[in-house]
Structure formats: structure tokens, C-alpha cells
Amino acid sequence: FTEDLLRPLVEQVMRSPLVRQLVIFDNGSAASLSFSDSKVRVLGTGCNLGFAAAVNRAFAALATDYVLLLNPDLRLDNACVARLLQASRRYHCPIVGPRLFWDDERRFRLPPATGELRWLGLGADNPSSLEGRLRAHYWAIHHDHYWAQDTPFRQPFLSGACLLLASDWVRARGRVFDERYFMYYEDTDLCIE
């Protein structure tokens, strides 16, 4: 039920010279999606299979070296696809993703993944304690460091809202996501594997 958000994304993605085909998996929308561009295919079953299962079926319909997985409400920087592809190839990384903003004005930054940060639990039960204030301080340092980077860097987890995946790596695994995750944390599980 995101057609109003999806159409601007489709137009934006199809302007990229690196995108050869776009597969949309309609996960149970009441409306029938259609697009005039012959490079855009819409798949679906008429019911909501869950995010992981829908992604796996869309991936199976593609025969490309790389797949860019996008949420329908996403907007891309003009150079995003090229930068992700360059990082994947240069660093031989099968999964890459960008830093994300919550808003079009780029004021609200999506926080970095926490991974196994030992200090994360410090003072969680009492934010005003010394430990709680140290936790907030360390989090601010971690956040600022994450957003200050100007070259690709390693993260423990990437957001499934935007991932570039090397298709040969995915095919060797047999799937993109574990379908036992209906929605949420399938991207974390993918990065752990």
C-alpha cells in the first residue's frame, strides 16, 4: 500500500544508467500496480508473504551480477548506485549500503548499527547516573564518527532499506533473507551470517 511513495522512486531509479531492470514485488496491495516502462516488472501473489519472502522471490526473478534492494519509501542520492557498486567491487564486499537520512531535507540522520558495543548496556537502567551519562557520551562519539567518514567503512549491520548485493554470493547462500523473519531483523540476520 505504498504506491504513492513507490512511483517517484521507480522514476528516480530508472534514470540511473546502471539500472537495467527493476522488479517490484507487490506484497498484497489492493491496487494493481503497472508501469509503462518495459524494464519494470511487477510480481506478486495477492497476499502478504512478508518482507523476506517477497525479497527472495524478486531476487529469483533477476539474472544480474548485482541487485539493489530498496524500500518503496526510499529516495536515492544521484550518485548512490554508482558509489555502492564501486565500494562493493573495490573492497570485494558482497553486501554494501549507504548511510540513511529519515527526511528529504537530510536533517535527521538514521543512527549507526550498534553491533557488539560493550558500553551500550552501561547505565541503561538509570540514564541520569554516571554510567548512563557515559553511555550517552560514548553513543554521541560513535554517531559523530559514523557520520564523519568520507570513505567506505565496515559496519556490523546494514539496513535492509537499501542494500547492494552481489548476486553470485546470494546464489551461493540459496536466498537473500531467512523467510522465518516475516518483517524486521532479517537484514541483521543476513549481516550476521
C-alpha contacts under 8 A as a table, 3 or more apart, distances in Angstrom:
res1	aa1	res2	aa2	distance
1	F	28	G	7.95
1	F	29	S	5.14
1	F	30	A	7.24
1	F	31	A	7.79
2	T	5	L	5.36
2	T	6	L	5.95
2	T	72	P	6.66
2	T	73	D	7.43
3	E	6	L	4.81
3	E	7	R	6.14
3	E	33	L	7.63
4	D	7	R	5.98
4	D	8	P	7.61
5	L	8	P	6.24
5	L	9	L	6.92
5	L	72	P	6.08
5	L	73	D	5.22
6	L	9	L	5.20
6	L	10	V	6.18
6	L	72	P	4.76
6	L	73	D	6.32
7	R	10	V	5.12
7	R	11	E	6.33
8	P	11	E	5.18
8	P	12	Q	6.17
9	L	12	Q	5.02
9	L	13	V	5.98
9	L	72	P	6.77
9	L	73	D	7.40
9	L	74	L	6.78
9	L	75	R	6.14
9	L	76	L	7.95
10	V	13	V	5.18
10	V	14	M	6.02
10	V	22	L	7.98
11	E	14	M	5.36
11	E	15	R	6.53
12	Q	15	R	5.44
12	Q	16	S	7.28
12	Q	75	R	7.89
12	Q	76	L	7.61
13	V	16	S	5.60
13	V	19	V	7.01
13	V	76	L	7.81
14	M	17	P	7.64
14	M	19	V	6.27
14	M	20	R	7.93
14	M	22	L	7.71
15	R	19	V	7.85
16	S	19	V	5.60
16	S	78	N	7.97
16	S	81	V	7.69
17	P	20	R	7.51
18	L	81	V	7.33
18	L	82	A	7.30
19	V	22	L	7.39
20	R	39	K	6.91
21	Q	39	K	4.86
21	Q	40	V	6.11
21	Q	41	R	7.93
22	L	39	K	6.08
22	L	40	V	4.73
22	L	41	R	6.25
23	V	40	V	5.91
23	V	41	R	4.87
23	V	42	V	5.88
23	V	43	L	7.17
23	V	58	A	6.18
23	V	61	A	7.63
23	V	62	L	7.71
24	I	40	V	7.46
24	I	41	R	6.16
24	I	42	V	4.75
24	I	43	L	6.05
24	I	58	A	6.90
25	F	42	V	5.86
25	F	43	L	4.71
25	F	44	G	5.28
25	F	54	A	6.07
25	F	55	V	7.33
25	F	57	R	7.72
25	F	58	A	5.94
26	D	29	S	6.16
26	D	33	L	7.62
26	D	42	V	6.75
26	D	43	L	6.00
26	D	44	G	4.82
26	D	45	T	7.61
26	D	46	G	7.61
26	D	54	A	8.00
27	N	44	G	5.99
27	N	45	T	7.11
27	N	46	G	6.79
27	N	47	C	6.00
27	N	48	N	4.68
27	N	49	L	6.43
27	N	50	G	7.27
27	N	51	F	7.87
27	N	54	A	6.66
28	G	44	G	7.13
28	G	45	T	6.91
28	G	46	G	4.60
28	G	47	C	4.09
28	G	48	N	4.69
28	G	49	L	7.90
29	S	32	S	7.21
29	S	46	G	7.07
29	S	47	C	7.70
33	L	42	V	6.90
34	S	42	V	6.94
35	F	38	S	7.68
35	F	40	V	6.53
35	F	41	R	7.84
36	S	40	V	7.83
37	D	40	V	5.62
38	S	41	R	7.35
43	L	58	A	7.30
44	G	47	C	7.68
44	G	54	A	7.97
45	T	48	N	7.76
49	L	52	A	7.98
49	L	53	A	5.80
49	L	54	A	6.16
49	L	182	F	7.50
50	G	53	A	5.58
50	G	54	A	6.16
50	G	179	E	7.80
50	G	181	Y	7.74
50	G	182	F	4.51
50	G	183	M	5.93
51	F	54	A	5.21
51	F	55	V	6.14
51	F	181	Y	7.93
51	F	182	F	5.90
51	F	183	M	5.28
52	A	55	V	5.24
52	A	56	N	6.23
52	A	176	V	7.69
52	A	177	F	5.21
52	A	178	D	6.44
52	A	179	E	5.13
52	A	180	R	7.95
52	A	181	Y	6.37
52	A	182	F	6.13
52	A	183	M	6.69
52	A	186	E	6.66
53	A	56	N	5.09
53	A	57	R	6.29
53	A	177	F	7.33
53	A	178	D	7.84
53	A	179	E	5.28
53	A	182	F	7.55
54	A	57	R	5.22
54	A	58	A	6.20
55	V	58	A	5.12
55	V	59	F	6.05
55	V	69	L	7.89
55	V	176	V	7.14
55	V	177	F	7.40
56	N	59	F	5.12
56	N	60	A	6.23
56	N	175	R	5.97
56	N	176	V	5.66
56	N	177	F	6.56
57	R	60	A	5.09
57	R	61	A	6.56
58	A	61	A	5.29
58	A	62	L	7.01
59	F	62	L	5.45
59	F	67	V	7.41
59	F	176	V	7.55
60	A	63	A	7.80
64	T	67	V	6.83
64	T	167	S	6.79
65	D	166	A	6.20
65	D	167	S	5.20
65	D	168	D	6.89
66	Y	164	L	6.76
66	Y	165	L	5.58
66	Y	166	A	4.68
66	Y	167	S	5.10
67	V	164	L	5.71
67	V	165	L	5.21
67	V	166	A	6.60
67	V	167	S	6.42
68	L	162	C	7.06
68	L	163	L	5.72
68	L	164	L	4.42
68	L	165	L	6.33
69	L	160	G	7.30
69	L	161	A	7.10
69	L	162	C	5.43
69	L	163	L	5.09
69	L	164	L	6.22
69	L	165	L	7.63
70	L	74	L	6.75
70	L	160	G	7.50
70	L	161	A	5.36
70	L	162	C	4.68
70	L	163	L	6.85
71	N	74	L	5.59
71	N	160	G	7.75
71	N	161	A	4.87
71	N	162	C	6.67
74	L	161	A	7.29
74	L	162	C	7.86
75	R	104	D	7.75
76	L	79	A	7.97
76	L	80	C	6.16
77	D	80	C	5.10
78	N	81	V	7.70
79	A	82	A	5.54
79	A	83	R	6.10
80	C	83	R	5.18
80	C	84	L	6.12
80	C	98	P	7.62
81	V	84	L	5.25
81	V	85	L	6.17
82	A	85	L	5.18
82	A	86	Q	6.06
83	R	86	Q	5.05
83	R	87	A	6.14
84	L	87	A	5.17
84	L	88	S	6.17
84	L	96	V	6.26
84	L	97	G	6.65
84	L	98	P	7.33
84	L	164	L	6.58
85	L	88	S	5.16
85	L	89	R	6.22
85	L	164	L	7.28
86	Q	89	R	5.30
86	Q	90	R	5.93
87	A	90	R	5.17
87	A	91	Y	5.87
87	A	92	H	7.82
87	A	93	C	7.49
87	A	96	V	7.30
87	A	152	P	6.70
88	S	91	Y	5.60
88	S	92	H	5.43
88	S	93	C	4.75
88	S	94	P	6.28
88	S	95	I	7.05
88	S	96	V	6.22
88	S	164	L	7.96
88	S	166	A	7.87
89	R	92	H	5.08
89	R	93	C	6.85
90	R	93	C	7.91
93	C	96	V	6.75
93	C	166	A	7.96
94	P	164	L	7.80
94	P	165	L	5.56
94	P	166	A	4.79
94	P	169	W	6.32
95	I	163	L	6.59
95	I	164	L	5.76
95	I	165	L	4.87
95	I	166	A	6.68
96	V	158	L	7.52
96	V	163	L	5.75
96	V	164	L	5.27
96	V	165	L	6.82
97	G	158	L	6.18
97	G	159	S	7.16
97	G	162	C	5.93
97	G	163	L	4.74
97	G	164	L	6.19
98	P	162	C	7.09
98	P	163	L	7.71
99	R	110	L	7.25
99	R	112	P	7.93
99	R	147	W	7.82
100	L	109	R	6.30
100	L	110	L	5.38
101	F	104	D	7.41
101	F	106	R	5.53
101	F	107	R	7.17
101	F	108	F	5.61
101	F	109	R	4.40
101	F	110	L	5.25
102	W	106	R	7.14
102	W	107	R	7.77
102	W	108	F	5.36
102	W	109	R	5.98
102	W	110	L	6.05
103	D	106	R	5.48
103	D	107	R	6.64
103	D	108	F	6.13
104	D	107	R	7.98
106	R	109	R	6.97
111	P	143	H	6.52
112	P	142	H	8.00
112	P	143	H	6.37
112	P	146	Y	6.64
113	A	155	Q	6.97
113	A	156	P	6.57
113	A	157	F	5.71
113	A	158	L	7.09
114	T	117	L	6.01
114	T	120	L	7.79
114	T	156	P	7.36
114	T	157	F	7.92
115	G	155	Q	7.84
115	G	156	P	5.16
115	G	157	F	6.78
117	L	120	L	5.56
118	R	121	G	6.95
118	R	122	L	7.93
119	W	122	L	5.13
119	W	135	R	6.36
119	W	138	Y	7.60
120	L	124	A	7.73
120	L	135	R	6.36
120	L	139	W	7.77
121	G	124	A	5.41
121	G	135	R	7.69
122	L	131	E	5.65
122	L	132	G	6.27
122	L	134	L	7.67
122	L	135	R	5.74
123	G	126	N	5.33
123	G	127	P	5.78
123	G	129	S	6.63
123	G	130	L	7.44
123	G	131	E	4.36
123	G	132	G	3.80
123	G	133	R	7.45
123	G	134	L	7.76
123	G	135	R	6.45
124	A	127	P	5.92
124	A	132	G	6.05
124	A	135	R	7.83
125	D	132	G	7.79
126	N	129	S	5.54
126	N	131	E	7.82
126	N	132	G	5.86
127	P	131	E	7.40
127	P	132	G	3.99
127	P	133	R	6.20
128	S	131	E	7.93
128	S	132	G	5.58
128	S	133	R	6.09
129	S	132	G	4.97
129	S	133	R	6.18
130	L	133	R	5.16
130	L	134	L	6.15
131	E	134	L	5.02
131	E	135	R	6.13
132	G	135	R	5.02
132	G	136	A	6.36
133	R	136	A	5.10
133	R	137	H	6.17
134	L	137	H	4.91
134	L	138	Y	6.09
135	R	138	Y	5.20
135	R	139	W	6.07
136	A	139	W	5.05
136	A	140	A	6.18
137	H	140	A	5.19
137	H	141	I	6.38
138	Y	141	I	5.09
138	Y	142	H	6.11
139	W	142	H	5.02
139	W	143	H	6.04
140	A	143	H	5.07
140	A	144	D	6.05
141	I	144	D	5.21
141	I	145	H	6.05
142	H	145	H	5.22
142	H	146	Y	6.16
143	H	146	Y	5.14
143	H	147	W	6.39
144	D	147	W	5.28
144	D	148	A	6.02
145	H	148	A	5.10
145	H	149	Q	6.62
146	Y	149	Q	5.95
149	Q	152	P	7.49
149	Q	153	F	7.67
155	Q	158	L	6.90
156	P	191	C	6.98
156	P	192	I	7.68
157	F	187	D	7.43
157	F	188	T	5.62
157	F	191	C	5.50
157	F	192	I	7.49
158	L	163	L	7.52
158	L	187	D	6.75
158	L	188	T	6.98
158	L	191	C	7.01
159	S	162	C	6.30
159	S	163	L	7.11
159	S	187	D	6.21
159	S	188	T	7.66
160	G	163	L	5.90
160	G	186	E	7.78
160	G	187	D	5.09
165	L	169	W	7.81
165	L	170	V	7.24
166	A	169	W	5.56
166	A	170	V	6.54
167	S	170	V	5.03
167	S	171	R	6.04
168	D	171	R	5.10
168	D	172	A	6.16
169	W	172	A	5.18
169	W	173	R	6.51
170	V	173	R	5.14
170	V	174	G	6.27
170	V	175	R	5.86
170	V	176	V	5.75
171	R	174	G	4.89
171	R	175	R	6.34
173	R	176	V	7.54
175	R	178	D	7.29
176	V	190	L	7.45
177	F	181	Y	7.93
177	F	186	E	5.96
177	F	187	D	7.25
177	F	189	D	7.84
177	F	190	L	6.29
178	D	181	Y	6.12
178	D	186	E	6.54
178	D	189	D	7.75
178	D	190	L	7.74
179	E	182	F	6.37
181	Y	184	Y	6.80
181	Y	185	Y	7.02
181	Y	186	E	5.63
182	F	186	E	7.99
183	M	186	E	6.83
184	Y	187	D	7.39
185	Y	188	T	4.94
185	Y	189	D	6.17
186	E	189	D	5.03
186	E	190	L	6.16
187	D	190	L	4.99
187	D	191	C	6.33
188	T	191	C	5.21
188	T	192	I	6.25
189	D	192	I	5.13
189	D	193	E	6.39
190	L	193	E	5.42
